[in-house]
């Protein structure tokens, strides 16, 4: 998506900092977020006729342009710059976020290693350790190791098994030194294992390997549960489908379906492709995609999505997107990628670990020089902060993401949990987010004594029955509910967004806005007081005229979502002190909704690009902003917010892709519930930090004084790691349905 450069009060506007003949400096706030697109923007401006040189400084948000005054003008250059920025803004911002939170290659061992392989290594290490203990005993094993002479002691089965089991750790530790030019936790663990083996401490080496693998198995298990929760909630469809081949239905694997193929879906079957219905009609359960709790009626020409279920009827669907290209497939991949995106607190943990690893080597050297004890020096390598701090943080975030996914909230990265926990400002879209997005008729009032309320509704429903506007649909639906007569209509003329003119029986009927009726010579003044009352209640007014005279009006309202007010109240209780309504609707409607929701302030008649501008203005004051929206018009704001949340039965694919969190169910209470989960996650991470640092510090002191043998030092260190990882898995039990209620 790109933003237009017109609409002069938006974030893409370039202001002139100074202008001299042949020299122009422009300023634009968005440039601070577009470092990755700097060269493309420069090239786009340089291609403009008459431009000689371009220099962009993202830090100050400025563009310096040298140009030929005879070939171009300042205004033309400013428009070119705005278009260049608009072409790259959203994509560059998304790319910058992805790269910023990406895991280094050397730190992906626990993310990429199969769960079964890790479990096998744990079993092998545990079995080898048990056999060693039973065969020789802890003390005897150590003594025998030291007593061994020559190369023979390096050919013992426990030692060879230790080397084999520790190989992934060795590989990861070396890769970190080679690729990232710094040691990681595996570098330290590998050194401790090698030192233990050289000292004859095979039992200690096996203990280090076993407990390290157990900690990583717990981490990998929580991440595997994240993936499974997402796939179960958004199951794409059947493994095999009925495909039309030369007019006959043939059962084929889903992998053999390509765009353009036609597939069949009957009652009880899950649709496996995104596509368009070419034949048949059915009630389709779209809860996994739209959050609607009632099945939607779908017929020829309508679109359907993979992961939805046919409840009744049968459909022939022409596939447009299959496999990973479907809407649900893209969502799954977006959320699975969350395990490779790190929160700032993870960056802190990694920096802390990386900086302290050399200290472990230094401590080992100092302890050996002072005590002349290789055992005490070895303990300085066995006990480190890195494993506990790093794994516990990753596990906490992965557990939170897994739990949220299982309950219908898709979080694209641990970084967004951290940002959500820190946020203090909430921006809400109106239609489809605060309101249902489905208008309903609330008032039918005749002002002409010769026209009853029922007749007024008959005229309006007859004129609007071929119009697709939501207001027209609401009037027609209300007519059906009230069982009014269906009148014959002819000569229907629609003016989009203004009104409709039709011949109903022998009467000329106009249905539309007051201004549109005034243009046809209809005086709406007789309904002024009634219309004013509708406006006070937040209802939109549709006027109806018969044969050039005002017949009456119809009030239409987009109701507030159930539990939306409760959700806002709970968000206030947990610390959101600035809640803002940002909508493209008219000011009067926005004011009524803002008042009913008790919001702090509102801004109405806002274009999509202006929504992004409003978000950035809030961020410029140092606030953390959460944006909740549902439509294409919300995508820019969702992308620019610190945390964008897509929610609503009518939310679009592009809103989901631009957002950082997607709520699959249309339940506003999941917003404070997710905020509460984010804050509990950060609290548990801090607990883990304190435990890992405190216990390991005590272990280092005791080991340096000679009170802690190598074996028990390994047990203490790795048991602490297991403890903090287990503490993180408590997040799997958090119930989002409480909605942040204390």
KEDO-271613 format. One record per residue (C-alpha): x, y, z. Coordinates in Angstrom, 1 decimal. Layout:
BEGIN
{{X Y Z}}
...
END
This chain:
BEGIN
{{0.0 0.0 0.0}}
{{1.2 3.5 -0.7}}
{{0.0 6.8 0.6}}
{{-0.8 9.7 -1.7}}
{{1.1 12.9 -1.3}}
{{-1.9 15.1 -1.7}}
{{-3.9 15.9 1.5}}
{{-1.6 18.5 2.8}}
{{-1.8 17.8 6.5}}
{{-0.4 14.4 6.6}}
{{2.8 12.7 7.7}}
{{4.1 12.7 4.1}}
{{4.0 16.5 3.8}}
{{7.4 18.0 3.2}}
{{7.9 21.5 4.6}}
{{10.5 23.9 3.2}}
{{13.2 24.5 5.8}}
{{15.0 27.0 3.5}}
{{15.1 27.8 -0.2}}
{{17.9 29.5 -2.1}}
{{18.3 29.7 -5.9}}
{{19.4 26.2 -6.9}}
{{19.4 24.9 -3.3}}
{{16.4 23.5 -1.4}}
{{16.1 21.9 2.0}}
{{13.0 20.0 2.9}}
{{12.0 18.5 6.2}}
{{9.8 15.4 6.7}}
{{9.2 13.5 10.0}}
{{8.7 10.1 8.2}}
{{12.3 10.1 7.0}}
{{13.4 9.2 10.6}}
{{11.6 5.9 10.1}}
{{12.9 5.2 6.6}}
{{16.6 4.7 6.9}}
{{16.5 1.4 4.9}}
{{14.8 3.2 2.0}}
{{17.1 6.2 1.9}}
{{18.9 5.3 -1.3}}
{{15.7 4.5 -3.1}}
{{14.1 7.8 -2.1}}
{{17.3 9.7 -3.1}}
{{17.3 8.0 -6.5}}
{{13.6 8.7 -7.1}}
{{14.2 12.5 -6.4}}
{{17.4 12.5 -8.5}}
{{15.5 11.2 -11.5}}
{{13.4 14.3 -11.5}}
{{14.3 16.6 -14.4}}
{{16.7 19.3 -13.3}}
{{17.9 17.8 -10.1}}
{{21.7 17.7 -9.8}}
{{22.4 16.3 -6.3}}
{{20.3 14.9 -3.4}}
{{21.4 14.3 0.2}}
{{19.1 12.8 2.8}}
{{19.8 13.0 6.6}}
{{17.3 10.6 8.4}}
{{18.3 11.7 11.9}}
{{17.1 15.3 11.3}}
{{14.5 14.2 8.7}}
{{15.8 16.6 6.0}}
{{16.4 16.4 2.3}}
{{19.0 18.7 0.6}}
{{18.4 19.2 -3.1}}
{{20.6 21.0 -5.6}}
{{18.8 21.8 -8.8}}
{{18.7 23.8 -12.0}}
{{16.3 26.7 -11.5}}
{{15.5 26.9 -15.2}}
{{14.4 23.2 -15.3}}
{{12.2 22.8 -12.3}}
{{10.5 24.6 -9.4}}
{{10.5 24.3 -5.6}}
{{6.8 23.1 -5.6}}
{{7.6 20.4 -8.2}}
{{10.5 19.2 -6.1}}
{{8.4 19.1 -3.0}}
{{5.7 17.0 -4.7}}
{{8.3 14.6 -6.1}}
{{9.8 14.1 -2.6}}
{{6.4 13.5 -1.1}}
{{5.6 10.8 -3.7}}
{{9.0 9.2 -3.2}}
{{8.5 9.0 0.5}}
{{4.9 7.7 0.1}}
{{6.1 4.9 -2.2}}
{{8.4 3.5 0.4}}
{{6.9 4.4 3.8}}
{{4.8 1.4 4.8}}
{{7.0 -1.3 3.3}}
{{10.2 0.3 4.6}}
{{8.7 0.6 8.1}}
{{7.6 -3.0 8.2}}
{{11.0 -4.1 6.9}}
{{12.8 -2.0 9.5}}
{{10.7 -3.6 12.2}}
{{11.4 -7.1 11.0}}
{{15.2 -6.7 10.7}}
{{15.4 -4.8 14.0}}
{{13.9 -7.7 15.9}}
{{15.5 -10.6 14.0}}
{{17.5 -13.3 15.8}}
{{21.2 -13.6 14.9}}
{{21.8 -16.9 13.0}}
{{24.0 -18.2 15.7}}
{{21.3 -18.0 18.3}}
{{18.7 -20.1 16.5}}
{{19.7 -23.5 17.7}}
{{16.7 -23.9 20.1}}
{{14.4 -22.5 17.4}}
{{15.4 -24.7 14.6}}
{{16.3 -28.0 16.3}}
{{13.4 -30.5 16.0}}
{{11.6 -31.3 19.2}}
{{12.0 -35.0 18.8}}
{{15.7 -34.7 18.2}}
{{16.1 -32.7 21.5}}
{{14.0 -35.2 23.4}}
{{16.2 -38.0 22.0}}
{{19.4 -36.2 23.1}}
{{17.9 -35.7 26.6}}
{{17.1 -39.4 26.9}}
{{20.5 -40.4 25.6}}
{{22.3 -38.0 28.0}}
{{20.2 -39.1 30.9}}
{{20.7 -42.8 30.1}}
{{24.5 -42.4 29.8}}
{{24.7 -40.4 33.0}}
{{22.6 -43.0 34.9}}
{{24.8 -45.8 33.6}}
{{28.0 -44.0 34.6}}
{{26.6 -43.3 38.1}}
{{25.5 -46.9 38.6}}
{{28.7 -48.3 37.2}}
{{31.2 -46.3 39.2}}
{{29.4 -43.9 41.6}}
{{29.9 -40.1 41.6}}
{{33.1 -40.2 43.7}}
{{34.5 -43.3 42.2}}
{{33.9 -42.0 38.7}}
{{35.8 -38.9 39.4}}
{{38.7 -40.7 40.9}}
{{38.9 -43.2 38.2}}
{{38.9 -40.4 35.6}}
{{41.8 -38.7 37.3}}
{{43.7 -41.9 37.9}}
{{43.5 -42.9 34.2}}
{{46.8 -42.6 32.3}}
{{47.6 -42.2 28.6}}
{{45.3 -41.9 25.7}}
{{43.2 -44.8 27.0}}
{{41.1 -42.6 29.3}}
{{39.9 -40.6 26.3}}
{{38.5 -43.7 24.7}}
{{36.1 -44.5 27.5}}
{{32.5 -44.9 26.5}}
{{31.0 -42.1 28.8}}
{{33.6 -39.6 27.5}}
{{33.0 -40.5 23.8}}
{{29.2 -40.3 24.5}}
{{29.7 -36.9 26.1}}
{{31.5 -35.6 23.0}}
{{28.8 -36.9 20.7}}
{{25.9 -35.5 22.8}}
{{27.7 -32.1 23.2}}
{{28.4 -31.7 19.5}}
{{25.4 -29.3 18.7}}
{{26.6 -27.2 21.6}}
{{30.2 -27.2 20.3}}
{{28.9 -26.3 16.8}}
{{26.7 -23.4 18.1}}
{{29.5 -22.0 20.2}}
{{32.1 -22.0 17.4}}
{{29.6 -20.5 14.9}}
{{29.0 -17.6 17.3}}
{{32.7 -16.9 17.5}}
{{33.1 -17.2 13.7}}
{{29.9 -15.5 12.4}}
{{29.1 -13.0 15.2}}
{{32.7 -12.5 16.4}}
{{31.6 -12.9 20.0}}
{{31.0 -15.9 22.4}}
{{27.5 -17.0 23.4}}
{{26.2 -19.3 26.1}}
{{27.0 -22.4 24.0}}
{{30.6 -21.2 23.8}}
{{30.9 -21.1 27.5}}
{{29.0 -24.4 27.9}}
{{31.3 -26.0 25.4}}
{{34.4 -24.7 27.2}}
{{33.1 -26.1 30.5}}
{{32.3 -29.5 29.0}}
{{35.8 -29.8 27.4}}
{{37.5 -28.6 30.6}}
{{35.5 -31.2 32.6}}
{{36.4 -34.0 30.2}}
{{40.1 -33.0 30.3}}
{{40.0 -33.0 34.1}}
{{38.4 -36.5 34.1}}
{{35.1 -35.1 35.3}}
{{32.9 -37.1 32.9}}
{{29.9 -37.2 35.3}}
{{30.1 -33.4 35.5}}
{{30.2 -33.0 31.7}}
{{27.2 -35.3 31.3}}
{{25.3 -33.4 33.9}}
{{26.0 -30.1 32.1}}
{{24.9 -31.6 28.8}}
{{21.7 -33.2 30.3}}
{{20.5 -30.1 32.2}}
{{21.3 -27.8 29.4}}
{{19.3 -30.0 27.0}}
{{16.4 -30.2 29.4}}
{{16.2 -26.4 29.6}}
{{16.3 -26.2 25.8}}
{{13.7 -28.9 25.5}}
{{11.3 -27.0 27.7}}
{{11.9 -23.9 25.6}}
{{11.5 -25.8 22.3}}
{{8.3 -27.5 23.7}}
{{6.7 -24.1 24.5}}
{{7.6 -22.8 21.0}}
{{6.2 -26.0 19.4}}
{{3.0 -25.5 21.3}}
{{2.8 -22.0 19.8}}
{{3.0 -23.3 16.3}}
{{0.5 -26.1 17.0}}
{{-2.0 -23.7 18.7}}
{{-1.9 -21.4 15.7}}
{{-2.4 -24.2 13.2}}
{{-5.2 -25.8 15.2}}
{{-7.0 -22.5 15.5}}
{{-6.5 -21.6 11.8}}
{{-6.5 -25.1 10.2}}
{{-6.3 -24.5 6.5}}
{{-8.5 -27.4 5.5}}
{{-8.7 -31.0 4.4}}
{{-5.6 -33.0 3.3}}
{{-7.5 -34.1 0.3}}
{{-10.2 -32.2 -1.7}}
{{-12.7 -32.9 -4.5}}
{{-11.4 -31.3 -7.7}}
{{-13.3 -31.0 -11.0}}
{{-11.3 -32.6 -13.8}}
{{-13.1 -32.7 -17.2}}
{{-16.4 -32.1 -15.4}}
{{-15.9 -35.0 -13.0}}
{{-15.1 -34.8 -9.3}}
{{-11.8 -36.4 -8.4}}
{{-10.3 -36.8 -4.9}}
{{-6.8 -35.3 -5.0}}
{{-4.2 -34.2 -2.4}}
{{-4.5 -30.5 -1.5}}
{{-0.9 -30.0 -2.9}}
{{-2.2 -30.7 -6.4}}
{{-4.7 -27.8 -6.4}}
{{-3.5 -24.7 -8.3}}
{{-5.0 -21.2 -8.8}}
{{-7.8 -21.5 -11.4}}
{{-8.8 -25.0 -10.5}}
{{-12.3 -25.7 -9.4}}
{{-13.0 -27.6 -6.1}}
{{-16.1 -28.8 -4.4}}
{{-17.0 -28.3 -0.7}}
{{-20.1 -30.0 0.9}}
{{-21.8 -29.7 4.2}}
{{-19.4 -30.4 7.1}}
{{-16.3 -29.9 5.1}}
{{-13.6 -27.3 5.6}}
{{-12.8 -25.1 2.6}}
{{-9.2 -25.5 1.7}}
{{-8.6 -22.6 -0.8}}
{{-9.3 -18.9 -1.1}}
{{-11.5 -18.3 -4.1}}
{{-14.8 -17.3 -5.7}}
{{-18.0 -19.3 -5.7}}
{{-19.0 -20.2 -9.2}}
{{-22.0 -22.5 -8.4}}
{{-24.1 -23.3 -5.4}}
{{-25.0 -21.6 -2.1}}
{{-24.3 -22.5 1.5}}
{{-24.1 -21.3 5.1}}
{{-20.4 -20.8 5.8}}
{{-18.9 -20.6 9.3}}
{{-16.2 -17.9 9.0}}
{{-15.4 -17.6 12.7}}
{{-11.8 -18.5 12.2}}
{{-11.3 -15.6 9.8}}
{{-13.9 -13.0 10.6}}
{{-14.9 -13.8 14.2}}
{{-18.6 -13.9 13.2}}
{{-20.4 -16.4 15.5}}
{{-23.3 -16.9 13.0}}
{{-22.7 -18.7 9.6}}
{{-22.8 -16.3 6.6}}
{{-24.9 -17.1 3.6}}
{{-22.7 -17.3 0.5}}
{{-23.7 -17.8 -3.1}}
{{-22.3 -17.5 -6.7}}
{{-20.0 -14.5 -7.0}}
{{-19.1 -14.3 -3.3}}
{{-15.6 -14.9 -2.0}}
{{-14.8 -17.6 0.5}}
{{-11.6 -18.4 2.5}}
{{-9.5 -21.4 3.5}}
{{-10.1 -22.5 7.0}}
{{-13.9 -21.7 7.0}}
{{-16.5 -24.5 7.3}}
{{-19.6 -25.3 5.1}}
{{-22.4 -25.8 7.6}}
{{-25.1 -26.5 5.1}}
{{-25.4 -26.6 1.3}}
{{-22.6 -27.2 -1.3}}
{{-20.3 -25.0 -3.3}}
{{-18.2 -25.1 -6.4}}
{{-15.2 -22.8 -5.9}}
{{-12.7 -21.4 -8.3}}
{{-9.4 -21.2 -6.5}}
{{-7.6 -17.9 -6.5}}
{{-5.0 -18.6 -3.8}}
{{-3.8 -22.0 -2.4}}
{{-1.4 -23.3 0.2}}
{{0.8 -20.6 1.9}}
{{-0.7 -17.9 -0.3}}
{{-4.2 -18.1 1.3}}
{{-5.2 -15.5 3.8}}
{{-5.0 -18.0 6.7}}
{{-1.6 -19.3 5.4}}
{{-0.1 -15.8 5.4}}
{{-1.4 -15.3 9.0}}
{{0.1 -18.6 10.2}}
{{3.5 -17.6 8.7}}
{{3.4 -14.1 10.2}}
{{2.8 -15.5 13.7}}
{{5.2 -18.4 13.4}}
{{7.9 -15.8 12.5}}
{{7.3 -14.4 16.0}}
{{9.7 -16.9 17.5}}
{{12.5 -15.2 15.5}}
{{11.7 -11.6 16.7}}
{{13.2 -10.5 19.9}}
{{12.0 -8.0 22.5}}
{{14.3 -5.2 23.8}}
{{14.5 -7.1 27.1}}
{{15.9 -10.0 25.1}}
{{18.5 -7.8 23.5}}
{{19.4 -6.7 27.1}}
{{19.6 -10.3 28.2}}
{{21.8 -11.1 25.2}}
{{24.1 -8.1 25.8}}
{{24.3 -8.9 29.5}}
{{25.1 -12.6 28.7}}
{{27.6 -11.7 26.0}}
{{29.4 -9.2 28.2}}
{{29.6 -11.5 31.2}}
{{30.8 -14.6 29.3}}
{{34.4 -13.2 29.0}}
{{34.2 -12.4 32.7}}
{{33.6 -16.1 33.4}}
{{36.9 -16.9 31.6}}
{{38.7 -14.1 33.5}}
{{37.3 -15.4 36.9}}
{{38.4 -18.9 36.0}}
{{41.9 -17.7 35.4}}
{{42.0 -15.6 38.6}}
{{40.7 -18.4 40.7}}
{{43.2 -20.8 39.3}}
{{46.1 -18.3 39.9}}
{{45.0 -17.7 43.5}}
{{43.9 -21.2 44.6}}
{{45.9 -23.4 42.2}}
{{42.7 -25.5 42.1}}
{{41.5 -26.6 38.6}}
{{38.2 -27.7 40.1}}
{{37.4 -24.3 41.5}}
{{38.5 -22.7 38.2}}
{{36.3 -25.1 36.3}}
{{33.3 -24.1 38.4}}
{{33.7 -20.5 37.1}}
{{33.0 -21.8 33.6}}
{{30.2 -24.1 34.6}}
{{28.2 -21.4 36.5}}
{{27.1 -18.6 34.2}}
{{24.2 -16.2 33.9}}
{{23.7 -16.6 30.2}}
{{21.6 -19.8 30.0}}
{{19.2 -18.8 32.7}}
{{18.7 -15.3 31.6}}
{{18.5 -16.0 27.8}}
{{16.4 -19.1 27.9}}
{{14.0 -18.0 30.5}}
{{13.3 -14.8 28.6}}
{{12.7 -16.6 25.3}}
{{10.5 -19.2 27.0}}
{{8.4 -16.6 28.7}}
{{7.7 -14.7 25.5}}
{{7.1 -18.0 23.5}}
{{4.7 -19.2 26.2}}
{{2.7 -16.0 26.2}}
{{2.4 -16.1 22.4}}
{{1.4 -19.7 22.5}}
{{-1.3 -19.1 25.1}}
{{-2.6 -16.1 23.2}}
{{-2.8 -18.0 19.9}}
{{-4.7 -20.8 21.6}}
{{-7.3 -18.2 22.7}}
{{-7.7 -16.5 19.4}}
{{-5.1 -13.7 19.7}}
{{-2.2 -13.8 17.2}}
{{0.9 -12.0 18.4}}
{{3.7 -11.6 15.7}}
{{6.6 -11.2 18.1}}
{{7.8 -11.0 21.7}}
{{8.8 -7.4 21.0}}
{{5.2 -6.4 20.7}}
{{4.4 -7.9 24.1}}
{{7.0 -5.7 25.6}}
{{5.8 -2.6 23.8}}
{{2.2 -3.4 24.8}}
{{3.2 -3.7 28.4}}
{{4.9 -0.3 28.3}}
{{2.1 1.6 26.3}}
{{0.0 4.2 28.0}}
{{-2.1 5.6 25.0}}
{{-4.8 3.9 23.1}}
{{-6.2 5.0 19.8}}
{{-9.5 3.4 18.6}}
{{-11.1 3.4 15.2}}
{{-14.9 3.7 15.2}}
{{-16.7 1.8 12.5}}
{{-16.2 -2.0 12.9}}
{{-14.0 -1.5 16.0}}
{{-16.0 0.4 18.6}}
{{-19.3 -0.1 16.7}}
{{-20.6 -3.3 15.0}}
{{-20.2 -1.9 11.5}}
{{-23.7 -3.1 10.7}}
{{-26.2 -0.2 10.9}}
{{-29.8 -0.8 12.1}}
{{-32.9 1.3 11.8}}
{{-33.8 2.9 15.1}}
{{-36.6 5.3 14.1}}
{{-39.2 5.7 11.3}}
{{-41.2 8.9 11.6}}
{{-43.6 10.4 9.2}}
{{-44.1 14.2 9.1}}
{{-46.8 14.1 6.4}}
{{-50.3 13.4 7.8}}
{{-51.3 11.6 4.6}}
{{-48.4 9.1 5.0}}
{{-48.2 6.6 7.8}}
{{-45.0 5.3 9.4}}
{{-45.5 1.9 7.7}}
{{-46.1 3.5 4.3}}
{{-42.9 5.7 4.8}}
{{-40.9 2.5 5.4}}
{{-42.5 0.8 2.4}}
{{-41.5 3.6 0.1}}
{{-37.9 3.8 1.4}}
{{-37.4 0.0 1.3}}
{{-38.8 -0.2 -2.2}}
{{-36.5 2.5 -3.5}}
{{-33.4 1.1 -1.6}}
{{-33.8 -2.6 -2.4}}
{{-31.3 -2.6 -5.3}}
{{-28.8 -0.4 -3.5}}
{{-25.7 -2.0 -1.8}}
{{-24.9 0.8 0.6}}
{{-25.0 -0.3 4.3}}
{{-27.7 2.2 5.2}}
{{-29.8 1.0 2.3}}
{{-29.3 -2.6 3.5}}
{{-30.4 -1.6 7.0}}
{{-33.6 0.0 5.7}}
{{-34.5 -3.0 3.5}}
{{-33.7 -5.4 6.4}}
{{-35.9 -3.4 8.7}}
{{-38.7 -3.5 6.2}}
{{-38.5 -7.3 6.1}}
{{-38.6 -7.5 9.9}}
{{-41.7 -5.2 10.0}}
{{-43.3 -7.3 7.2}}
{{-44.2 -4.2 5.1}}
{{-45.6 -4.7 1.6}}
{{-43.1 -5.1 -1.2}}
{{-43.9 -2.4 -3.8}}
{{-43.1 -2.5 -7.5}}
{{-40.2 -0.2 -8.4}}
{{-38.9 1.2 -11.7}}
{{-36.5 3.9 -13.0}}
{{-34.1 3.6 -10.1}}
{{-31.3 6.2 -10.2}}
{{-28.5 6.1 -7.6}}
{{-26.1 8.9 -6.7}}
{{-23.4 7.2 -4.6}}
{{-23.1 8.6 -1.1}}
{{-26.0 11.0 -1.6}}
{{-29.3 9.3 -2.3}}
{{-31.6 7.4 -4.6}}
{{-34.5 8.3 -6.8}}
{{-37.1 5.8 -7.9}}
{{-40.6 5.4 -9.2}}
{{-42.6 3.4 -6.6}}
{{-46.0 2.6 -8.1}}
{{-47.2 6.0 -9.4}}
{{-45.2 7.9 -6.9}}
{{-41.8 9.6 -7.3}}
{{-39.7 8.8 -4.2}}
{{-36.5 10.4 -3.1}}
{{-34.4 8.8 -0.3}}
{{-31.2 10.5 0.8}}
{{-29.4 13.3 2.7}}
{{-31.0 16.6 3.5}}
{{-28.6 18.4 1.2}}
{{-29.4 16.1 -1.7}}
{{-33.2 16.5 -1.2}}
{{-32.7 20.3 -1.0}}
{{-31.1 20.1 -4.5}}
{{-34.3 18.5 -5.7}}
{{-36.4 21.3 -4.2}}
{{-37.6 19.5 -1.1}}
{{-37.8 21.5 2.1}}
{{-36.7 19.3 5.1}}
{{-37.4 22.0 7.8}}
{{-40.6 20.3 9.0}}
{{-38.4 17.4 10.3}}
{{-35.8 19.7 12.0}}
{{-36.6 18.9 15.6}}
{{-36.9 15.2 15.0}}
{{-33.6 15.2 13.1}}
{{-31.9 17.2 15.9}}
{{-33.1 14.5 18.4}}
{{-31.6 11.8 16.1}}
{{-28.3 13.6 16.0}}
{{-28.2 13.9 19.8}}
{{-28.5 10.2 20.1}}
{{-25.8 9.6 17.5}}
{{-28.2 8.4 14.8}}
{{-27.7 9.2 11.1}}
{{-30.8 10.6 9.3}}
{{-32.2 9.5 6.0}}
{{-34.9 11.7 4.5}}
{{-37.8 10.4 2.4}}
{{-39.7 12.6 0.0}}
{{-42.9 11.7 -2.0}}
{{-43.7 13.7 -5.2}}
{{-41.5 16.6 -4.2}}
{{-42.8 16.9 -0.6}}
{{-41.0 15.7 2.6}}
{{-42.8 12.5 3.8}}
{{-40.6 11.8 6.8}}
{{-37.3 10.5 8.0}}
{{-35.6 7.3 9.1}}
{{-33.0 7.2 11.9}}
{{-30.1 4.7 11.4}}
{{-27.5 3.9 14.0}}
{{-24.3 1.7 14.1}}
{{-24.6 0.2 17.6}}
{{-21.7 -0.1 20.0}}
{{-20.1 -3.5 20.3}}
{{-21.1 -5.6 23.3}}
{{-18.5 -5.3 26.1}}
{{-16.7 -2.4 24.3}}
{{-17.4 0.1 27.1}}
{{-16.4 -2.6 29.7}}
{{-13.1 -3.1 27.8}}
{{-12.3 0.6 27.8}}
{{-13.1 0.8 31.6}}
{{-10.7 -2.1 32.3}}
{{-8.0 -0.6 30.1}}
{{-8.2 2.6 32.3}}
{{-8.0 0.5 35.4}}
{{-4.7 -1.1 34.3}}
{{-3.1 2.2 33.4}}
{{-4.2 3.6 30.1}}
{{-4.7 7.3 30.9}}
{{-5.3 8.6 27.3}}
{{-7.9 6.9 25.1}}
{{-8.6 8.6 21.8}}
{{-11.2 8.1 19.0}}
{{-9.8 8.5 15.5}}
{{-12.4 8.2 12.7}}
{{-13.2 9.2 9.2}}
{{-16.9 9.7 10.2}}
{{-18.5 13.1 10.6}}
{{-17.7 15.1 13.7}}
{{-21.2 14.9 15.2}}
{{-21.2 11.1 15.1}}
{{-17.7 10.9 16.5}}
{{-18.7 13.3 19.4}}
{{-21.7 11.1 20.3}}
{{-19.7 7.9 20.3}}
{{-16.8 9.5 22.2}}
{{-19.3 10.7 24.8}}
{{-21.0 7.4 25.2}}
{{-17.7 5.6 25.6}}
{{-16.3 8.2 28.0}}
{{-13.2 8.6 25.9}}
{{-10.7 11.4 26.5}}
{{-10.9 13.1 23.1}}
{{-11.7 12.4 19.5}}
{{-10.7 13.5 16.0}}
{{-13.2 13.1 13.2}}
{{-13.2 13.2 9.3}}
{{-9.6 11.8 9.3}}
{{-8.3 10.4 6.1}}
{{-6.1 7.2 6.2}}
{{-2.8 9.0 5.7}}
{{-3.9 11.5 8.4}}
{{-4.4 8.7 10.8}}
{{-0.8 7.7 10.4}}
{{0.2 11.4 11.0}}
{{-1.9 11.5 14.2}}
{{-0.1 8.4 15.5}}
{{3.3 9.9 14.9}}
{{2.4 13.2 16.5}}
{{1.5 11.3 19.6}}
{{4.7 9.3 19.5}}
{{6.7 12.5 19.1}}
{{5.6 13.4 22.6}}
{{7.2 10.3 24.0}}
{{4.1 8.2 24.4}}
{{3.8 4.5 23.5}}
{{0.7 4.2 21.3}}
{{-1.5 1.2 20.7}}
{{-3.9 1.5 17.7}}
{{-6.9 -0.7 17.3}}
{{-8.6 -0.9 13.9}}
{{-10.1 -3.2 11.3}}
{{-10.1 -1.9 7.8}}
{{-7.9 -0.9 4.9}}
{{-8.1 2.7 6.0}}
{{-6.6 1.7 9.3}}
{{-3.5 -0.1 7.8}}
{{-1.2 3.0 7.8}}
{{-2.0 3.8 11.4}}
{{-1.7 0.2 12.5}}
{{1.8 0.0 10.9}}
{{3.1 3.3 12.4}}
{{1.7 2.6 15.9}}
{{4.1 1.0 18.5}}
{{1.6 -1.8 18.6}}
{{-1.2 -2.2 16.0}}
{{-4.1 -4.4 16.8}}
{{-6.5 -5.6 14.1}}
{{-9.9 -6.6 15.5}}
{{-13.4 -6.9 14.2}}
{{-15.7 -9.1 12.1}}
{{-15.0 -7.1 9.0}}
{{-11.2 -6.7 9.4}}
{{-9.3 -7.0 6.1}}
{{-6.2 -9.0 5.0}}
{{-4.1 -5.8 4.7}}
{{-5.2 -4.7 8.2}}
{{-4.0 -8.1 9.5}}
{{-0.7 -7.9 7.7}}
{{-0.1 -4.3 8.9}}
{{-1.0 -5.0 12.5}}
{{1.3 -6.5 15.1}}
{{-1.5 -8.3 16.9}}
{{-4.7 -9.8 15.4}}
{{-7.7 -10.7 17.5}}
{{-9.5 -13.5 15.6}}
{{-12.7 -13.2 17.7}}
{{-14.9 -10.2 17.8}}
{{-14.6 -9.8 21.6}}
{{-13.3 -6.4 22.9}}
{{-12.5 -7.8 26.3}}
{{-9.5 -9.6 24.7}}
{{-7.8 -6.2 24.3}}
{{-7.3 -5.6 28.1}}
{{-6.8 -9.4 28.4}}
{{-3.9 -9.2 26.0}}
{{-2.5 -6.1 27.8}}
{{-2.7 -7.9 31.1}}
{{-0.9 -10.9 29.6}}
{{1.9 -8.7 28.3}}
{{2.4 -7.1 31.7}}
{{2.4 -10.4 33.5}}
{{5.0 -11.7 30.9}}
{{7.3 -8.8 31.6}}
{{6.8 -9.3 35.4}}
{{7.8 -13.0 35.1}}
{{10.8 -12.1 32.9}}
{{12.0 -9.8 35.7}}
{{11.5 -12.5 38.3}}
{{13.6 -14.9 36.2}}
{{16.3 -12.3 35.9}}
{{16.5 -11.9 39.7}}
{{16.5 -15.6 40.3}}
{{19.1 -16.4 37.7}}
{{21.5 -13.7 38.7}}
{{20.9 -14.2 42.5}}
{{21.4 -18.0 42.6}}
{{24.3 -18.1 40.1}}
{{26.1 -15.3 41.9}}
{{25.8 -17.2 45.2}}
{{27.1 -20.3 43.3}}
{{30.1 -18.4 42.0}}
{{31.0 -17.2 45.4}}
{{30.7 -20.7 47.0}}
{{32.6 -22.4 44.2}}
{{35.5 -19.9 44.4}}
{{35.7 -20.6 48.1}}
{{35.8 -24.3 47.5}}
{{32.5 -25.1 49.2}}
{{30.8 -26.3 46.0}}
{{32.1 -29.4 44.1}}
{{32.0 -29.4 40.3}}
{{29.1 -31.8 40.1}}
{{26.9 -29.8 42.4}}
{{28.0 -26.6 40.7}}
{{26.6 -28.0 37.4}}
{{23.4 -29.1 39.2}}
{{22.9 -25.7 40.8}}
{{23.5 -23.8 37.6}}
{{21.4 -26.0 35.3}}
{{18.6 -26.5 37.9}}
{{18.3 -22.7 38.2}}
{{17.9 -22.6 34.4}}
{{15.2 -25.3 34.5}}
{{13.5 -23.5 37.4}}
{{13.2 -20.1 35.6}}
{{12.1 -21.8 32.4}}
{{9.4 -23.7 34.3}}
{{8.4 -20.4 35.9}}
{{8.0 -18.9 32.4}}
{{5.6 -21.7 31.4}}
{{3.1 -20.5 34.0}}
{{2.0 -18.1 31.2}}
{{0.5 -21.0 29.4}}
{{-2.3 -20.9 32.0}}
{{-3.2 -17.2 31.7}}
{{-6.9 -16.7 30.9}}
{{-7.4 -13.8 28.4}}
{{-11.2 -14.0 28.8}}
{{-10.9 -12.2 32.2}}
{{-10.2 -9.2 30.0}}
{{-7.6 -7.6 32.4}}
{{-10.0 -7.8 35.3}}
{{-8.2 -7.7 38.6}}
END
